[in-house]
Each structure stands twice: as C-alpha cells, then as structure tokens.
Amino acid sequence: QAQAPSKLHAASYHPFLATLLWLQLINMSAEEEDEAKERRLAEIEFVRSAYGEDEAWVDEKEQTIYRRLLFVSSSDDNGIHVLLSLTIPDGYPIDEGAILVIDARVSDDAVGTSSSSYTGKNLRKVVMDSLPSMIEACRSSALEYVGSESIFAVLSRADEWISTDFVDILESSSRINTDKVDEVGTRPKCDNGLVLGRRLIHSHHIIAQSKRKAIVELAYQHNVGGYSKIGWPGIIVIEGEERDCIAYVDEIRSMRWQHLVVRGEEQHSVRDKQELEQVRVLPNKMHELGDDMSCIAERCKDAGLEELFLTSMKIYSKKESVSSDASNQKENTKSSSYSYGALCHVDHMRDGKGYRKWLRKASAAAGCALLVKACDSNAKRPLIVVSILGEESDVKRVLKRWRTS
C-alpha cells in the first residue's frame, strides 16, 4: 500500500480508475498475507516434527523459534549449550524485506565433567568468542533465501557451522595454547630477537570492498606483504617480521567474519634487518589476486611456500625433521593430499554452467578438489560423473550442502 500513491498518480485524473487500483492493491495484500501465514505455519510445524521438545520449540506469542545447540570439545565429552533464536517478522516469507531476526546466547548448563584444556571457563570462552561468527553465518544463509522459506536453511547452517567451522576454531585455539606453553623450546630465537614470520589465513569468503581495502591497507601499516585471494574461499598469505605478522592477524581478526582462522605459519630466525629482507620470498606489499585458487597456489609454489599453501586445505607436513630429503617431502605431501573421496553419478544438469560453478564454489569453500566429467557429451543425456576429494569431514560437508541446496 505504501507504493499506491505513485501508482495512482498517473490515474489520479479518473477517480473510478483510482478506486479500482486501490481495491486491487488491498486484495493482493490480503491474499499475500494469508499465503505468508500459511507458509509460516507449515515451517513451524516442520520444526516441531523434525526436532524433539528439548532440541527446538516455538514461542507463538513472540513468533520465535528456539534451537538448543551443543558445542563439544574435540578431545572429550565436555560441552556448552547455546540457544539459537529465529524471530519471524510480519510478511515472512513472501516480503523480501522480512528477514529472520537471528541471535544466539550461551546457556548456563554445561555437559561433562572431565578435566581437559577446554573444560569450564576455557571452552566457554572459545564458544562465546566464536558466537558472532556463527550468527553471521546464519544471517548470511537467511539472506541467500530472502523472499522464500529460510528457517530450515538457517538451522542446517548452524549445525554445519558447529561440525566444521567450530572444529577449525578449536584446532586453531589448541595450537595457539600449545605454542604459548612450548614457546621457549620451539620458537626460533636469535640474540637480537629478530624473526621472519609467515601466516596463511583462511576465510569463508572475501567479497566486501571494505574488507578487501582493509586487508591491503593494514598490510601497509604493519609492514607485511603477500597475497590476498578474494572470492570463496578467501586466502591471505603474509610475510614480515614476526611481531608485525602477529599484529596484522590481530587486526584482521577484530573485523566481523563469517569464518576466519590461521591454518599455517612459519618462523625463521635472522641476524639483522638486512638478512630479514634478503630471505623474504613474497612481495613487500600486499597484492590482491582474483578468485582463481590456482593463481595463488602457483605464486606460493614459485616462492617455495607450497607446504604453507597446502595448509589452506588442512594438508599438513608429516616430515620428521626439517632436513628431510626434498623429494621425499614432495612425495609424502602428494600421497597424503587426499584421504577421502566421493564419486557421484548426476542424472542431468539443466543449467550445466551454473551447476558446475556452484559445485566449484562449494568444493573450494570446504578445501576440496573437484572433478566433473561428462562422458559421451554428444549424446542426448550423457553420463555425468562428479568426484570430490579431500578430508572426510570436508567432503561430507560438500555432500550435505549439495543435498540440501
């Protein structure tokens, strides 16, 4: 009805025509509201049938769906409950401006009593620090389905985030804590304290112009250089003095991300500033690359940082010592590249280009390799085979997204 005056302006000279337009708008609004209400009730009924009473429930007065989530430590049975809330606005799901209001908070109840590095306050702190990232991921899912039902997509994204992204956060936090404990024995040291550092930062995506600009500007401010790959996933590789790398990562982490984690790092002791500049293998300034993963992979390989790049796909070197034979390193890395795979037969692809593009993005976001092969492409219905390779959890993540997309 808010748009009615502009539509009636052209017919304002004819009162009868104007009245008809007003009646049409009012009737359409009422019909749409009835349809929206019916579709909302169907989604609410789905939630009640899909989850137990202690897993999810609905406050009809507030039009809010509550979902109890469990964040569990990877090393034991300790866990923290989080309450995810989805408030349904008027006009949902038809009105494109009616987007689910999503929030989450930590519950007071905990699970398990075992003593580990993530029990009690430690696990609770990791969960609380990571909640904004989960909320942002759920909100992004809601925006992807704007103008249609999105409750199931948001609830599925929350479960997926806990099983994949939160596991990465736990692993990263665990490595940081281990580094702090063993810092004296493991960090390279020099009399003057100078250390060359490198980091590989993995993000769910880098799209926003503000973040792309900040990545380059912050690198200049902290005197680090390297590459930034935009798109899905986002990859940032930096090099510089160790303390500058730490400061840069802290600045980047302070921004709002759907998911961001340091997956790889290197440190090398140097005698002085001159040697530090001599052993640098990346550009002194930050260079933004496109969304092609092979581009940054090639740059890292040319710089001798192939192992560092492979950490973006959770492929870590298993060599016993730094002095291992180079050919053995390459062979070991290659043999351990893919520990799990899925071979799928696709009946048909109506939009082959769009279908392949979605598969590439979904696989790249999970750090998986993808192969799509159409056998006898000249046939009316060719045999289409899709292969997804990577870590088991990553491959299953892609398959889950594929089934529910």
C-alpha positions as a LaTeX table, in Angstrom:
\begin{tabular}{lrrr}
\hline
Residue & $x$ (\AA) & $y$ (\AA) & $z$ (\AA) \\
\hline
Gln1 & 0.00 & 0.00 & 0.00 \\
Ala2 & 2.97 & 2.30 & 0.54 \\
Gln3 & 3.61 & 2.25 & $-3.21$ \\
Ala4 & $-0.01$ & 3.03 & $-4.06$ \\
Pro5 & 0.28 & 6.86 & $-4.34$ \\
Ser6 & 2.97 & 6.58 & $-7.03$ \\
Lys7 & 0.87 & 4.07 & $-8.99$ \\
Leu8 & $-2.28$ & 6.13 & $-8.62$ \\
His9 & $-0.58$ & 9.33 & $-9.69$ \\
Ala10 & $-0.99$ & 8.51 & $-13.40$ \\
Ala11 & $-4.69$ & 7.71 & $-12.92$ \\
Ser12 & $-5.48$ & 10.47 & $-10.42$ \\
Tyr13 & $-7.49$ & 12.35 & $-13.06$ \\
His14 & $-10.01$ & 9.47 & $-13.11$ \\
Pro15 & $-11.48$ & 8.76 & $-9.62$ \\
Phe16 & $-13.14$ & 5.49 & $-10.71$ \\
Leu17 & $-9.88$ & 4.05 & $-12.09$ \\
Ala18 & $-8.03$ & 5.16 & $-8.97$ \\
Thr19 & $-10.60$ & 3.35 & $-6.77$ \\
Leu20 & $-10.18$ & 0.14 & $-8.76$ \\
Leu21 & $-6.39$ & 0.30 & $-8.35$ \\
Trp22 & $-6.72$ & 0.80 & $-4.59$ \\
Leu23 & $-9.08$ & $-2.19$ & $-4.29$ \\
Gln24 & $-6.71$ & $-4.36$ & $-6.34$ \\
Leu25 & $-3.76$ & $-3.46$ & $-4.11$ \\
Ile26 & $-5.73$ & $-4.11$ & $-0.91$ \\
Asn27 & $-6.97$ & $-7.52$ & $-2.15$ \\
Met28 & $-3.48$ & $-8.58$ & $-3.29$ \\
Ser29 & $-2.08$ & $-7.60$ & 0.09 \\
Ala30 & $-4.69$ & $-9.65$ & 1.93 \\
Glu31 & $-4.12$ & $-12.68$ & $-0.30$ \\
Glu32 & $-0.37$ & $-12.46$ & 0.13 \\
Glu33 & $-0.71$ & $-12.15$ & 3.89 \\
Asp34 & $-2.88$ & $-15.28$ & 4.01 \\
Glu35 & $-0.34$ & $-17.15$ & 1.91 \\
Ala36 & 2.54 & $-15.90$ & 4.09 \\
Lys37 & 0.71 & $-17.01$ & 7.25 \\
Glu38 & 0.03 & $-20.45$ & 5.82 \\
Arg39 & 3.66 & $-20.91$ & 4.80 \\
Arg40 & 4.90 & $-19.71$ & 8.20 \\
Leu41 & 2.67 & $-22.26$ & 9.96 \\
Ala42 & 3.99 & $-25.01$ & 7.66 \\
Glu43 & 7.59 & $-24.18$ & 8.60 \\
Ile44 & 6.74 & $-24.06$ & 12.30 \\
Glu45 & 5.06 & $-27.46$ & 12.03 \\
Phe46 & 8.16 & $-28.79$ & 10.31 \\
Val47 & 10.36 & $-27.65$ & 13.21 \\
Arg48 & 8.08 & $-29.36$ & 15.71 \\
Ser49 & 8.13 & $-32.62$ & 13.78 \\
Ala50 & 11.86 & $-32.60$ & 12.96 \\
Tyr51 & 13.20 & $-31.92$ & 16.47 \\
Gly52 & 12.48 & $-33.19$ & 19.97 \\
Glu53 & 10.88 & $-30.91$ & 22.55 \\
Asp54 & 14.23 & $-30.35$ & 24.28 \\
Glu55 & 16.00 & $-29.67$ & 20.94 \\
Ala56 & 13.72 & $-27.00$ & 19.47 \\
Trp57 & 10.49 & $-25.26$ & 20.41 \\
Val58 & 8.30 & $-22.35$ & 19.30 \\
Asp59 & 7.07 & $-19.31$ & 21.21 \\
Glu60 & 3.94 & $-18.50$ & 19.21 \\
Lys61 & 3.30 & $-15.24$ & 21.05 \\
Glu62 & 6.74 & $-13.86$ & 20.15 \\
Gln63 & 6.80 & $-15.72$ & 16.80 \\
Thr64 & 10.24 & $-17.05$ & 17.73 \\
Ile65 & 11.81 & $-20.46$ & 17.12 \\
Tyr66 & 14.41 & $-21.62$ & 19.66 \\
Arg67 & 17.01 & $-24.26$ & 18.84 \\
Arg68 & 19.29 & $-25.74$ & 21.51 \\
Leu69 & 22.79 & $-26.38$ & 20.11 \\
Leu70 & 25.64 & $-28.29$ & 21.71 \\
Phe71 & 29.25 & $-27.17$ & 21.29 \\
Val72 & 31.52 & $-30.07$ & 22.27 \\
Ser73 & 35.27 & $-30.17$ & 22.88 \\
Ser74 & 37.06 & $-32.30$ & 20.30 \\
Ser75 & 39.15 & $-34.05$ & 22.98 \\
Asp76 & 36.45 & $-35.22$ & 25.42 \\
Asp77 & 32.73 & $-35.17$ & 26.20 \\
Asn78 & 32.66 & $-31.68$ & 27.70 \\
Gly79 & 30.22 & $-29.29$ & 26.04 \\
Ile80 & 28.42 & $-25.97$ & 26.22 \\
His81 & 24.78 & $-25.41$ & 25.24 \\
Val82 & 23.89 & $-22.42$ & 23.05 \\
Leu83 & 20.36 & $-21.17$ & 22.44 \\
Leu84 & 19.79 & $-20.04$ & 18.85 \\
Ser85 & 16.71 & $-17.85$ & 18.28 \\
Leu86 & 14.95 & $-17.14$ & 14.97 \\
Thr87 & 12.27 & $-14.45$ & 15.22 \\
Ile88 & 9.81 & $-14.44$ & 12.32 \\
Pro89 & 8.82 & $-10.91$ & 11.13 \\
Asp90 & 5.47 & $-9.95$ & 9.62 \\
Gly91 & 5.35 & $-10.61$ & 5.88 \\
Tyr92 & 7.80 & $-13.52$ & 6.02 \\
Pro93 & 8.46 & $-15.42$ & 3.81 \\
Ile94 & 6.87 & $-13.54$ & 0.87 \\
Asp95 & 8.06 & $-10.00$ & 1.61 \\
Glu96 & 11.73 & $-9.67$ & 0.60 \\
Gly97 & 12.19 & $-7.08$ & 3.33 \\
Ala98 & 11.01 & $-9.52$ & 6.02 \\
Ile99 & 14.23 & $-11.29$ & 7.03 \\
Leu100 & 14.57 & $-13.62$ & 10.01 \\
Val101 & 15.98 & $-11.91$ & 13.12 \\
Ile102 & 18.72 & $-14.24$ & 14.32 \\
Asp103 & 20.55 & $-14.23$ & 17.65 \\
Ala104 & 22.26 & $-16.67$ & 20.00 \\
Arg105 & 23.43 & $-16.83$ & 23.59 \\
Val106 & 25.30 & $-19.27$ & 25.81 \\
Ser107 & 23.11 & $-21.29$ & 28.20 \\
Asp108 & 24.09 & $-21.78$ & 31.82 \\
Asp109 & 24.10 & $-25.58$ & 31.66 \\
Ala110 & 27.26 & $-27.48$ & 30.69 \\
Val111 & 27.82 & $-31.10$ & 29.70 \\
Gly112 & 30.51 & $-33.41$ & 31.10 \\
Thr113 & 32.94 & $-33.09$ & 33.98 \\
Ser114 & 36.22 & $-34.35$ & 32.54 \\
Ser115 & 39.27 & $-32.11$ & 33.01 \\
Ser116 & 40.87 & $-31.03$ & 29.74 \\
Ser117 & 42.19 & $-27.90$ & 28.05 \\
Tyr118 & 38.65 & $-26.93$ & 27.02 \\
Thr119 & 36.67 & $-27.59$ & 30.18 \\
Gly120 & 34.88 & $-24.96$ & 32.24 \\
Lys121 & 35.88 & $-21.39$ & 31.54 \\
Asn122 & 38.24 & $-22.27$ & 28.65 \\
Leu123 & 35.62 & $-23.95$ & 26.49 \\
Arg124 & 33.02 & $-21.36$ & 27.47 \\
Lys125 & 35.34 & $-18.54$ & 26.38 \\
Val126 & 36.05 & $-20.18$ & 23.00 \\
Val127 & 32.31 & $-20.66$ & 22.43 \\
Met128 & 31.45 & $-17.07$ & 23.41 \\
Asp129 & 34.22 & $-15.65$ & 21.21 \\
Ser130 & 33.03 & $-17.71$ & 18.22 \\
Leu131 & 29.29 & $-16.98$ & 18.56 \\
Pro132 & 29.38 & $-13.78$ & 16.45 \\
Ser133 & 30.87 & $-15.82$ & 13.59 \\
Met134 & 28.10 & $-18.44$ & 13.82 \\
Ile135 & 25.39 & $-15.76$ & 13.99 \\
Glu136 & 26.87 & $-14.05$ & 10.94 \\
Ala137 & 26.90 & $-17.38$ & 9.05 \\
Cys138 & 23.24 & $-17.99$ & 9.90 \\
Arg139 & 22.28 & $-14.46$ & 8.87 \\
Ser140 & 24.07 & $-14.92$ & 5.55 \\
Ser141 & 22.04 & $-18.08$ & 4.93 \\
Ala142 & 18.83 & $-16.19$ & 5.69 \\
Leu143 & 19.81 & $-13.50$ & 3.17 \\
Glu144 & 20.52 & $-16.14$ & 0.50 \\
Tyr145 & 16.89 & $-17.32$ & 0.74 \\
Val146 & 15.26 & $-13.88$ & 1.05 \\
Gly147 & 11.71 & $-13.94$ & $-0.32$ \\
Ser148 & 11.32 & $-17.66$ & 0.40 \\
Glu149 & 11.39 & $-20.12$ & 3.31 \\
Ser150 & 14.76 & $-19.97$ & 5.07 \\
Ile151 & 14.24 & $-21.48$ & 8.55 \\
Phe152 & 15.44 & $-24.97$ & 7.57 \\
Ala153 & 18.45 & $-23.49$ & 5.72 \\
Val154 & 19.44 & $-21.43$ & 8.78 \\
Leu155 & 19.07 & $-24.36$ & 11.21 \\
Ser156 & 21.09 & $-26.58$ & 8.85 \\
Arg157 & 23.78 & $-23.91$ & 8.52 \\
Ala158 & 24.07 & $-23.70$ & 12.32 \\
Asp159 & 24.58 & $-27.47$ & 12.59 \\
Glu160 & 27.06 & $-27.41$ & 9.71 \\
Trp161 & 28.97 & $-24.49$ & 11.27 \\
Ile162 & 29.40 & $-26.37$ & 14.56 \\
Ser163 & 30.61 & $-29.55$ & 12.85 \\
Thr164 & 33.10 & $-27.78$ & 10.56 \\
Asp165 & 33.93 & $-24.15$ & 11.37 \\
Phe166 & 33.89 & $-24.58$ & 15.15 \\
Val167 & 36.19 & $-27.59$ & 14.84 \\
Asp168 & 38.66 & $-25.35$ & 12.97 \\
Ile169 & 38.39 & $-22.73$ & 15.70 \\
Leu170 & 39.09 & $-25.35$ & 18.39 \\
Glu171 & 42.11 & $-26.65$ & 16.48 \\
Ser172 & 43.45 & $-23.13$ & 15.97 \\
Ser173 & 42.93 & $-22.27$ & 19.63 \\
Ser174 & 44.62 & $-25.50$ & 20.68 \\
Arg175 & 47.67 & $-24.73$ & 18.51 \\
Ile176 & 47.89 & $-21.23$ & 19.97 \\
Asn177 & 47.77 & $-22.56$ & 23.53 \\
Thr178 & 50.43 & $-25.18$ & 22.72 \\
Asp179 & 52.65 & $-22.52$ & 21.19 \\
Lys180 & 52.36 & $-20.41$ & 24.33 \\
Val181 & 53.33 & $-23.36$ & 26.56 \\
Asp182 & 56.23 & $-24.52$ & 24.37 \\
Glu183 & 57.30 & $-21.10$ & 23.15 \\
Val184 & 60.73 & $-21.20$ & 24.84 \\
Gly185 & 61.63 & $-24.56$ & 23.32 \\
Thr186 & 60.09 & $-24.33$ & 19.85 \\
Arg187 & 60.19 & $-20.73$ & 18.63 \\
Pro188 & 63.32 & $-19.80$ & 16.68 \\
Lys189 & 65.38 & $-17.29$ & 18.57 \\
Cys190 & 68.24 & $-15.00$ & 17.79 \\
Asp191 & 70.35 & $-12.77$ & 20.01 \\
Asn192 & 68.67 & $-9.65$ & 18.66 \\
Gly193 & 65.19 & $-11.23$ & 18.77 \\
Leu194 & 64.50 & $-10.79$ & 15.03 \\
Val195 & 62.29 & $-13.48$ & 13.48 \\
Leu196 & 60.82 & $-13.64$ & 9.97 \\
Gly197 & 57.22 & $-14.78$ & 10.16 \\
Arg198 & 54.66 & $-16.06$ & 7.66 \\
Arg199 & 50.94 & $-16.78$ & 8.01 \\
Leu200 & 48.24 & $-18.37$ & 5.86 \\
Ile201 & 44.79 & $-17.10$ & 6.82 \\
His202 & 41.68 & $-18.94$ & 5.60 \\
Ser203 & 38.30 & $-17.21$ & 5.40 \\
His204 & 34.89 & $-18.48$ & 4.28 \\
His205 & 34.93 & $-15.70$ & 1.68 \\
Ile206 & 36.41 & $-12.28$ & 0.91 \\
Ile207 & 33.89 & $-10.23$ & $-1.06$ \\
Ala208 & 33.10 & $-6.92$ & 0.68 \\
Gln209 & 35.00 & $-3.96$ & $-0.76$ \\
Ser210 & 35.59 & $-2.59$ & 2.75 \\
Lys211 & 37.39 & $-5.76$ & 3.84 \\
Arg212 & 39.38 & $-6.03$ & 0.62 \\
Lys213 & 40.57 & $-2.46$ & 1.12 \\
Ala214 & 41.37 & $-3.06$ & 4.80 \\
Ile215 & 43.43 & $-6.17$ & 4.00 \\
Val216 & 45.72 & $-4.14$ & 1.73 \\
Glu217 & 45.88 & $-1.00$ & 3.91 \\
Leu218 & 46.57 & $-2.90$ & 7.15 \\
Ala219 & 49.39 & $-4.79$ & 5.43 \\
Tyr220 & 51.00 & $-1.46$ & 4.53 \\
Gln221 & 50.57 & $-0.14$ & 8.08 \\
His222 & 52.14 & $-3.25$ & 9.65 \\
Asn223 & 54.93 & $-3.58$ & 7.08 \\
Val224 & 53.91 & $-7.04$ & 5.84 \\
Gly225 & 53.43 & $-8.17$ & 2.27 \\
Gly226 & 51.99 & $-11.09$ & 0.35 \\
Tyr227 & 48.83 & $-12.07$ & $-1.49$ \\
Ser228 & 45.08 & $-11.86$ & $-0.91$ \\
Lys229 & 42.81 & $-14.20$ & $-2.86$ \\
Ile230 & 39.22 & $-12.95$ & $-3.00$ \\
Gly231 & 36.03 & $-14.98$ & $-3.50$ \\
Trp232 & 35.16 & $-18.36$ & $-1.98$ \\
Pro233 & 37.22 & $-19.24$ & $-0.01$ \\
Gly234 & 39.28 & $-16.20$ & 0.91 \\
Ile235 & 43.03 & $-16.79$ & 1.36 \\
Ile236 & 45.56 & $-14.31$ & 2.77 \\
Val237 & 49.29 & $-15.14$ & 2.79 \\
Ile238 & 51.54 & $-12.66$ & 4.61 \\
Glu239 & 55.27 & $-12.33$ & 5.33 \\
Gly240 & 57.20 & $-9.93$ & 7.51 \\
Glu241 & 58.76 & $-9.51$ & 10.91 \\
Glu242 & 57.08 & $-11.95$ & 13.33 \\
Arg243 & 55.71 & $-9.26$ & 15.65 \\
Asp244 & 54.26 & $-7.42$ & 12.62 \\
Cys245 & 52.56 & $-10.63$ & 11.43 \\
Ile246 & 51.03 & $-11.12$ & 14.89 \\
Ala247 & 49.75 & $-7.52$ & 14.95 \\
Tyr248 & 48.31 & $-7.85$ & 11.43 \\
Val249 & 46.45 & $-11.07$ & 12.26 \\
Asp250 & 45.05 & $-9.48$ & 15.44 \\
Glu251 & 43.76 & $-6.51$ & 13.41 \\
Ile252 & 42.17 & $-8.75$ & 10.77 \\
Arg253 & 40.51 & $-10.92$ & 13.42 \\
Ser254 & 38.91 & $-7.88$ & 15.02 \\
Met255 & 36.74 & $-7.44$ & 11.91 \\
Arg256 & 33.42 & $-9.28$ & 11.50 \\
Trp257 & 33.87 & $-12.52$ & 9.59 \\
Gln258 & 31.61 & $-15.48$ & 8.88 \\
His259 & 34.67 & $-17.67$ & 9.45 \\
Leu260 & 38.36 & $-16.80$ & 9.70 \\
Val261 & 41.25 & $-18.91$ & 11.02 \\
Val262 & 45.06 & $-19.08$ & 10.75 \\
Arg263 & 45.76 & $-22.50$ & 9.23 \\
Gly264 & 49.51 & $-22.27$ & 8.66 \\
Glu265 & 52.51 & $-20.37$ & 9.94 \\
Glu266 & 56.31 & $-20.33$ & 9.65 \\
Gln267 & 59.08 & $-18.64$ & 11.63 \\
His268 & 62.77 & $-18.26$ & 10.74 \\
Ser269 & 65.41 & $-16.56$ & 12.91 \\
Val270 & 67.61 & $-13.91$ & 11.27 \\
Arg271 & 70.68 & $-11.96$ & 12.38 \\
Asp272 & 69.55 & $-8.46$ & 11.41 \\
Lys273 & 67.14 & $-6.40$ & 9.31 \\
Gln274 & 69.30 & $-6.80$ & 6.22 \\
Glu275 & 69.14 & $-10.60$ & 6.38 \\
Leu276 & 65.40 & $-10.43$ & 7.07 \\
Glu277 & 64.87 & $-8.55$ & 3.81 \\
Gln278 & 67.15 & $-10.96$ & 1.94 \\
Val279 & 65.26 & $-14.11$ & 2.96 \\
Arg280 & 61.81 & $-12.72$ & 2.14 \\
Val281 & 60.22 & $-14.58$ & $-0.78$ \\
Leu282 & 56.89 & $-12.74$ & $-1.02$ \\
Pro283 & 56.28 & $-9.18$ & $-2.27$ \\
Asn284 & 56.91 & $-6.39$ & 0.25 \\
Lys285 & 53.39 & $-5.07$ & $-0.42$ \\
Met286 & 50.02 & $-6.83$ & $-0.37$ \\
His287 & 48.76 & $-7.83$ & $-3.81$ \\
Glu288 & 45.12 & $-8.73$ & $-4.39$ \\
Leu289 & 44.54 & $-11.69$ & $-6.69$ \\
Gly290 & 41.34 & $-12.86$ & $-8.37$ \\
Asp291 & 39.07 & $-15.69$ & $-7.25$ \\
Asp292 & 41.05 & $-18.44$ & $-9.02$ \\
Met293 & 42.66 & $-20.71$ & $-6.40$ \\
Ser294 & 45.27 & $-21.92$ & $-8.90$ \\
Cys295 & 46.66 & $-18.38$ & $-9.18$ \\
Ile296 & 47.67 & $-18.05$ & $-5.51$ \\
Ala297 & 48.74 & $-21.72$ & $-5.49$ \\
Glu298 & 51.16 & $-21.03$ & $-8.35$ \\
Arg299 & 52.55 & $-17.89$ & $-6.66$ \\
Cys300 & 53.19 & $-19.79$ & $-3.41$ \\
Lys301 & 54.78 & $-22.69$ & $-5.30$ \\
Asp302 & 57.12 & $-20.32$ & $-7.19$ \\
Ala303 & 58.12 & $-18.76$ & $-3.85$ \\
Gly304 & 58.88 & $-22.18$ & $-2.33$ \\
Leu305 & 55.88 & $-21.99$ & 0.01 \\
Glu306 & 53.90 & $-24.95$ & $-1.34$ \\
Glu307 & 53.68 & $-26.56$ & 2.13 \\
Leu308 & 52.34 & $-23.33$ & 3.61 \\
Phe309 & 49.71 & $-23.10$ & 0.87 \\
Leu310 & 48.59 & $-26.71$ & 1.40 \\
Thr311 & 47.60 & $-25.82$ & 4.97 \\
Ser312 & 44.70 & $-23.90$ & 3.41 \\
Met313 & 43.25 & $-27.35$ & 2.60 \\
Lys314 & 44.24 & $-28.78$ & 6.02 \\
Ile315 & 47.13 & $-30.71$ & 4.50 \\
Tyr316 & 49.98 & $-30.56$ & 6.97 \\
Ser317 & 53.52 & $-31.86$ & 6.53 \\
Lys318 & 54.30 & $-35.09$ & 8.37 \\
Lys319 & 58.07 & $-34.97$ & 7.83 \\
Glu320 & 60.16 & $-35.95$ & 10.84 \\
Ser321 & 62.80 & $-33.24$ & 10.53 \\
Val322 & 63.50 & $-30.03$ & 8.69 \\
Ser323 & 66.47 & $-31.62$ & 6.95 \\
Ser324 & 64.39 & $-34.34$ & 5.26 \\
Asp325 & 65.09 & $-35.02$ & 1.60 \\
Ala326 & 63.17 & $-32.58$ & $-0.65$ \\
Ser327 & 61.95 & $-35.29$ & $-2.99$ \\
Asn328 & 60.60 & $-37.31$ & $-0.07$ \\
Gln329 & 58.77 & $-34.22$ & 1.17 \\
Lys330 & 57.06 & $-33.79$ & $-2.18$ \\
Glu331 & 56.18 & $-37.48$ & $-2.40$ \\
Asn332 & 54.78 & $-37.56$ & 1.15 \\
Thr333 & 52.73 & $-34.43$ & 0.55 \\
Lys334 & 51.31 & $-35.83$ & $-2.67$ \\
Ser335 & 50.43 & $-39.22$ & $-1.18$ \\
Ser336 & 48.66 & $-37.64$ & 1.80 \\
Ser337 & 46.87 & $-34.97$ & $-0.19$ \\
Tyr338 & 43.50 & $-36.71$ & $-0.34$ \\
Ser339 & 42.45 & $-39.09$ & 2.42 \\
Tyr340 & 38.79 & $-39.42$ & 1.37 \\
Gly341 & 36.70 & $-39.20$ & $-1.77$ \\
Ala342 & 33.16 & $-39.39$ & $-3.11$ \\
Leu343 & 32.21 & $-40.49$ & $-6.64$ \\
Cys344 & 28.73 & $-39.34$ & $-7.64$ \\
His345 & 26.55 & $-40.01$ & $-10.68$ \\
Val346 & 24.46 & $-36.99$ & $-11.71$ \\
Asp347 & 21.35 & $-37.79$ & $-13.74$ \\
His348 & 21.34 & $-34.46$ & $-15.59$ \\
Met349 & 22.28 & $-30.78$ & $-15.37$ \\
Arg350 & 19.71 & $-28.39$ & $-16.80$ \\
Asp351 & 22.00 & $-25.39$ & $-16.30$ \\
Gly352 & 25.37 & $-27.06$ & $-16.76$ \\
Lys353 & 27.41 & $-23.88$ & $-16.42$ \\
Gly354 & 25.63 & $-22.70$ & $-13.28$ \\
Tyr355 & 25.66 & $-26.22$ & $-11.79$ \\
Arg356 & 29.42 & $-26.57$ & $-12.28$ \\
Lys357 & 30.05 & $-23.09$ & $-10.91$ \\
Trp358 & 28.11 & $-23.93$ & $-7.72$ \\
Leu359 & 30.00 & $-27.21$ & $-7.30$ \\
Arg360 & 33.35 & $-25.45$ & $-7.74$ \\
Lys361 & 32.49 & $-22.80$ & $-5.13$ \\
Ala362 & 31.13 & $-25.32$ & $-2.62$ \\
Ser363 & 34.18 & $-27.56$ & $-3.01$ \\
Ala364 & 36.64 & $-24.68$ & $-2.82$ \\
Ala365 & 34.95 & $-23.29$ & 0.31 \\
Ala366 & 35.47 & $-26.67$ & 2.01 \\
Gly367 & 39.04 & $-27.04$ & 0.75 \\
Cys368 & 38.20 & $-29.98$ & $-1.54$ \\
Ala369 & 39.30 & $-30.88$ & $-5.04$ \\
Leu370 & 36.59 & $-31.30$ & $-7.69$ \\
Leu371 & 36.41 & $-33.18$ & $-10.98$ \\
Val372 & 33.32 & $-33.10$ & $-13.25$ \\
Lys373 & 33.35 & $-35.43$ & $-16.25$ \\
Ala374 & 30.64 & $-35.72$ & $-18.90$ \\
Cys375 & 31.09 & $-38.97$ & $-20.85$ \\
Asp376 & 29.80 & $-39.02$ & $-24.43$ \\
Ser377 & 28.82 & $-35.33$ & $-24.26$ \\
Asn378 & 27.26 & $-35.54$ & $-27.75$ \\
Ala379 & 24.56 & $-37.91$ & $-26.50$ \\
Lys380 & 21.09 & $-36.63$ & $-25.63$ \\
Arg381 & 21.69 & $-37.49$ & $-21.96$ \\
Pro382 & 25.43 & $-38.01$ & $-21.32$ \\
Leu383 & 26.80 & $-39.87$ & $-18.29$ \\
Ile384 & 27.89 & $-37.21$ & $-15.77$ \\
Val385 & 30.31 & $-38.18$ & $-13.01$ \\
Val386 & 31.41 & $-35.88$ & $-10.17$ \\
Ser387 & 34.40 & $-36.64$ & $-7.94$ \\
Ile388 & 35.06 & $-34.75$ & $-4.68$ \\
Leu389 & 38.37 & $-35.32$ & $-2.86$ \\
Gly390 & 39.72 & $-34.09$ & 0.46 \\
Glu391 & 39.45 & $-34.71$ & 4.20 \\
Glu392 & 36.47 & $-36.89$ & 5.14 \\
Ser393 & 34.72 & $-34.13$ & 7.14 \\
Asp394 & 35.22 & $-31.63$ & 4.29 \\
Val395 & 33.89 & $-33.98$ & 1.59 \\
Lys396 & 30.84 & $-34.82$ & 3.71 \\
Arg397 & 30.30 & $-31.09$ & 4.26 \\
Val398 & 30.13 & $-30.53$ & 0.47 \\
Leu399 & 27.78 & $-33.51$ & 0.02 \\
Lys400 & 25.50 & $-32.19$ & 2.76 \\
Arg401 & 25.33 & $-28.75$ & 1.15 \\
Trp402 & 24.71 & $-30.41$ & $-2.23$ \\
Arg403 & 21.81 & $-32.49$ & $-0.92$ \\
Thr404 & 20.13 & $-29.57$ & 0.88 \\
Ser405 & 20.79 & $-26.83$ & $-1.68$ \\
\hline
\end{tabular}
